[in-house]
Amino acid sequence: MKRLLAILLLASATSQGHAEAKCTDTRLQLRWDTGHETFAVEVADDTAERSRGLMFREKLDLGAGMLFVYDSPHSPKFWMKNTLIPLDIIFADMTGMVTRVHSNAIPQDLTPIDGGDGVGFVLEINGGLAEKLGIGPGAVFRHPTIPQDNAAWPCDD
């Protein structure tokens, strides 16, 4: 019984510490009804970086991703040209609220993947990971590139 209590307290402390970590440019935090996760991210915040994305990469570490940042709401369409690994593409609005998730985008596929209207941020992670973790619409991002005065999950929370 004591061991179970210790495990539960450790899990609680870990999850609280995890959710309260400071915002940094290299980490994106997500939370949703049943969990939370942090990804080491590369930020693509200009046209050239967004155009290249994760093309030509042969692997993506499990806890890594790429965060695409737009200055104003967009209606992006992604494709997998020259992308060698399957990806989950997570679309969020200008507040960091997830609006759409496209799972397991097929490497090298030229079919457009529609992000919908009002997209401000896109996170690409390893294919199948969003479903495995339970990330879906309604999850929220926390990152310093999200305008903090309107963020669904501000960095100072």
C-alpha positions as CSV (number, residue, x, y, z in Angstrom):
1,M,0.0,0.0,0.0
2,K,2.8,2.4,0.9
3,R,4.5,1.6,-2.4
4,L,1.3,2.4,-4.4
5,L,0.9,5.7,-2.5
6,A,4.5,6.6,-3.3
7,I,4.0,5.9,-7.0
8,L,0.8,7.9,-7.1
9,L,2.5,10.9,-5.4
10,L,5.5,10.7,-7.7
11,A,3.2,10.6,-10.8
12,S,1.2,13.6,-9.5
13,A,4.4,15.6,-8.7
14,T,5.8,14.7,-12.1
15,S,2.7,15.7,-14.0
16,Q,2.3,18.9,-12.1
17,G,6.0,19.8,-12.6
18,H,5.7,18.9,-16.3
19,A,2.6,21.1,-16.8
20,E,4.2,24.0,-15.0
21,A,7.6,24.0,-16.9
22,K,8.6,27.4,-18.2
23,C,7.9,28.3,-21.8
24,T,11.0,28.2,-24.1
25,D,11.4,28.6,-27.8
26,T,12.6,25.0,-28.1
27,R,9.8,23.3,-26.2
28,L,6.1,23.1,-27.1
29,Q,3.7,21.9,-24.4
30,L,0.3,20.4,-25.1
31,R,-2.4,19.5,-22.7
32,W,-5.8,17.9,-23.2
33,D,-8.5,16.3,-21.1
34,T,-6.6,13.0,-20.5
35,G,-3.0,14.1,-20.6
36,H,-0.2,16.4,-21.5
37,E,3.1,16.2,-23.3
38,T,6.1,18.3,-24.2
39,F,8.0,18.2,-27.5
40,A,11.4,19.6,-28.4
41,V,10.5,21.7,-31.5
42,E,12.3,23.4,-34.3
43,V,10.4,26.6,-35.1
44,A,9.6,27.4,-38.8
45,D,8.4,31.0,-38.7
46,D,9.3,32.4,-42.1
47,T,8.3,31.4,-45.7
48,A,11.5,29.5,-46.5
49,E,11.5,27.5,-43.2
50,R,7.8,26.7,-43.6
51,S,8.3,25.6,-47.2
52,R,11.1,23.2,-46.3
53,G,9.5,21.8,-43.2
54,L,10.7,18.3,-42.4
55,M,11.5,17.4,-46.0
56,F,14.4,15.0,-46.6
57,R,14.6,13.9,-43.0
58,E,15.0,10.2,-42.6
59,K,13.9,10.2,-38.9
60,L,12.3,12.3,-36.2
61,D,13.1,11.7,-32.6
62,L,10.0,10.5,-30.6
63,G,9.8,13.6,-28.5
64,A,10.5,16.0,-31.3
65,G,8.6,18.0,-33.8
66,M,8.4,21.1,-36.0
67,L,6.2,24.1,-35.1
68,F,5.0,26.2,-38.0
69,V,4.2,29.7,-36.9
70,Y,2.0,32.2,-38.9
71,D,1.8,35.9,-38.2
72,S,-2.0,35.9,-39.0
73,P,-4.7,33.3,-39.4
74,H,-4.2,31.1,-42.5
75,S,-6.0,28.3,-44.4
76,P,-2.9,26.1,-45.0
77,K,-2.7,23.1,-47.1
78,F,0.2,20.7,-46.4
79,W,1.6,18.0,-48.6
80,M,4.3,15.4,-48.1
81,K,6.4,16.0,-51.2
82,N,10.0,15.0,-50.4
83,T,9.0,14.0,-46.8
84,L,10.3,10.6,-46.1
85,I,8.6,9.8,-42.7
86,P,4.9,9.5,-41.8
87,L,3.7,12.5,-39.8
88,D,0.8,13.6,-37.7
89,I,-0.1,17.2,-38.6
90,I,-1.8,19.1,-35.7
91,F,-3.5,22.4,-36.7
92,A,-4.2,25.1,-34.0
93,D,-5.8,28.5,-34.1
94,M,-4.2,31.8,-33.1
95,T,-4.9,31.0,-29.4
96,G,-3.1,27.7,-29.6
97,M,-6.3,25.6,-29.5
98,V,-6.1,22.5,-31.6
99,T,-8.8,22.5,-34.3
100,R,-7.8,19.6,-36.5
101,V,-5.5,16.6,-36.5
102,H,-4.4,14.7,-39.6
103,S,-2.9,11.4,-38.7
104,N,-0.3,9.4,-40.5
105,A,0.3,11.6,-43.5
106,I,1.8,9.4,-46.2
107,P,5.4,10.0,-47.1
108,Q,5.9,11.5,-50.6
109,D,2.1,11.9,-51.1
110,L,1.2,15.0,-53.1
111,T,-2.5,15.1,-51.9
112,P,-3.1,18.4,-50.1
113,I,-3.9,18.1,-46.4
114,D,-6.3,20.9,-45.5
115,G,-5.8,22.6,-42.2
116,G,-9.1,24.5,-42.3
117,D,-9.6,28.2,-41.7
118,G,-8.1,30.4,-39.0
119,V,-4.9,28.3,-38.5
120,G,-2.1,30.1,-36.6
121,F,0.2,27.2,-35.7
122,V,0.9,23.7,-37.0
123,L,2.8,21.0,-35.2
124,E,4.3,18.0,-37.0
125,I,5.2,15.0,-35.0
126,N,5.8,11.3,-35.7
127,G,2.9,9.6,-37.5
128,G,0.5,7.8,-35.2
129,L,1.7,9.5,-32.0
130,A,-1.3,12.0,-31.7
131,E,-3.8,9.1,-31.7
132,K,-1.6,7.0,-29.3
133,L,-1.4,9.9,-26.8
134,G,-5.0,11.0,-27.3
135,I,-4.3,14.5,-28.8
136,G,-7.3,15.8,-30.7
137,P,-9.4,19.0,-31.3
138,G,-9.7,20.9,-28.0
139,A,-6.1,20.2,-26.9
140,V,-4.1,23.4,-26.3
141,F,-0.5,24.4,-27.2
142,R,1.7,26.5,-24.9
143,H,4.7,28.2,-26.5
144,P,6.1,31.8,-26.4
145,T,5.3,32.4,-30.1
146,I,1.5,32.3,-29.3
147,P,0.3,35.9,-28.6
148,Q,0.1,35.7,-24.8
149,D,-2.7,38.2,-24.3
150,N,-5.0,35.9,-26.3
151,A,-3.4,32.4,-25.6
152,A,-5.7,29.6,-24.5
153,W,-2.9,28.4,-22.3
154,P,-0.6,31.4,-21.5
155,C,3.1,30.9,-20.5
156,D,2.5,32.5,-17.2
157,D,-0.2,30.0,-16.1
